[in-house]
Amino acid sequence: MAGFHPFLAKRLRPKGGIDHRRVMIEKARAISDVISLGRGDPDLKTPAHIIEAAKRALDEGYTGYSPWPGYPELREAIARKLREENGIDATAQEVLVTVGAEEAVFLTMMALLDPGDEILVPEPRYTPYDMAVEIAGGAVVSVPTTLEDGFQIDPRGVEERITPRSKALLLITPNNPTGQILDRDRVAALAELAVRHDLVIISDELYEKIVFDGAINFSIGAIPGIKERTITINGFSKTYCMTGWRVGYLHAPAQIVDAMIPLKYTLTINCPSMCQRAALAALEGPQECVEEFRRIYDQRRRLVTAVLAKMGLKHGPARGAFYVFAHVAPMGMTSFDFCQRLLEEEKVLVFPGTAFGSQGEGFIRISLLAPLDKIEEAMARMERFVNSRLG
């Protein structure tokens, strides 16, 4: 709807520019038979044992409020998972269960940032963080990463942008949209830098189980002396295909978690009780589903990267998450124009790299969240589109 209603707060005023994701989604809705390789909602089904746990929870009366920070047994299960799988010396009191990882992001920004505080954010980046930072009164300071460096974060580039107002450093690994996983030596260097400049580290590890080619995601909070300055954000949506269940969590020093609880109560009171029981079943039940999901995504990834290579288009490392960040600058058009024309001419939806910051110009994000035959058809259409222009 055009215009800005006078009753609305100034923080919601349009900031200029185009929301490229929103534009592409709206365009796709008006076109029939579109193959969507755009959004980040898994097409695979939540495992049956998790669904059954939710049904059982309803029968057992889990329909009221839970304790605000989450059921004690779920908080303990998450802490145990962090200790055993991530090497983070976590306790249940340091865990806060949230309504999806997005609430964890919002709570983190509201808890950490005072007006004028700066947060260093590698770019290309998951831009929904920007709104949370802005509402908290903070400012995003972009740290560019490049295809040539495999979209790894250069600690020198971070240090060059540190000012007296720098409060926090955001890491997203595995990364959306680039598919990069931070190398362990980079993680160690960034940890040392954070200590030296007294920065808080926000480590978003939502895609931690979706890794390929033997890659391992290393949690920065596992480094001795770093847990005390780290907020680790994670959840169940990507690993267990539970996006609609809205269960996330964060791990932070207990004093920070305690301070967040009244704010969380104001926002949501608690994560839905039956969903928490489902999340507990996800952690404590069979884990073969996680490997099966990873195998399916890997098969799709190999198909996409093979077709890109056939077209002569480079791409990001694609070592983690379920995206391929493809370089389309040789096509001689902007990322947005590429996506718009691909949608109109071949009925394939992908997102322009500029939906993830200005550093994403020249790239598109291809999602792996469609059946293999659909991805195969979409890539055939993209290949036809590319070849028609490159000759």
C-alpha positions, 0 to 999 in steps of 0.5 A: 500500500502506497504512502505512510500512515501518520499514526505509525512510529518514525522507526517504521518509515521506509528507509529508501531502496527496494526490498528485492526479496519482497518484490520477487515474491510478489512477482512470482505470485502473479505467474503460474507454474513457477519453480521456487528456488528462493525462500528458506523454508524446508520442503521436507517434512518434520520427522514423525516422532517429533509430530507424535510428541506434539500430539501426545503433549496435547493429550497430556495437557500441555496447552497452557503457559510454560515457565517463561524461559522454557521447560527445565527439561528442555533447557537442560537438554539444550545445555547437554547438547551444547556441551556434548556437540559444540564443546560449550560448557553450558548450564540450563540456567544459561539457556533461554528458549525462544519463539524461533531464532528470530526472537532470540535475535531480537532479544539479543539486540535489545539486551545488548545495544544502547542508542549509538552502539555499533555491531560489526556484521560481515556482508553479504548478510542475513538482512533481517538482523538490521531491523532488530539492530535499528529498533534497539537504537544501534547501527550496522557496520558492514564488513565486506567479504569476497568470493575470492576469499571464499566469503571468509571473514578477514579479521583485519577488515573487522579491526579496521572498522572498530570504533569507540562505539563498537559493541558487538561482532556478529558471526553467521556460520554456516552462512546464509546466503553464501554457504560459507563455514568459518575456518577454525583459524579465522574463528580463533583470530576473531575470538582474540580480536573480540577479547582485545577490543572487548566486543560481545560475540553473537554467533548464529549457528542455525544451520550447524548440521547442514554441512557438506564435504566433511566440513565441521562448524566450530562454535566460537563459544567453545574457545576457553575464555570466550563463552563469557562474552558470547551469545550463541543463537540456534534453533530447531527449524533448519536441522529438524525441518520445524520452521512452523513450530517456532522453537529457537534458543540462545545461550549466554551468561546467566546474568544476561539470560536473567535480564532478558526474561522480563523482555521475553515475557513482554514479547511472547511470554513463552514458546508454545508448550506443545512445541517445546515438547516436540523440540525435546523429542527432537533432541532426545529422539533418533537422529538418523533423520538429520543425516538423511536431510543432509544427504538430500540437500547434498544431492541437490547441491551437487546438481546445482553446482554441476549445472552452474559449472556447465554454464561457466558461472562461479559460486560461493563455497557452498560448504553449509546451509542449503543455498548456493550463492552464484556469480552472475556478473558475467551476464552483464546485468544487475542481480535484480535484473537477472532474477526478474528476467529469469522469473518472467521468461523461464518461471524460475524464482531465485533471490538477487544477492542485493537482498543480502546487502550491497556486497551481494551485487553480481550474485544470486541466491539459489535455494535447495528447498525443492524436490530434485526433479523440480531443481533439475527442471529449474536449472535446465531453464536457467541454463537456457536463459544464460545460454541465450545471452552468452551465445 
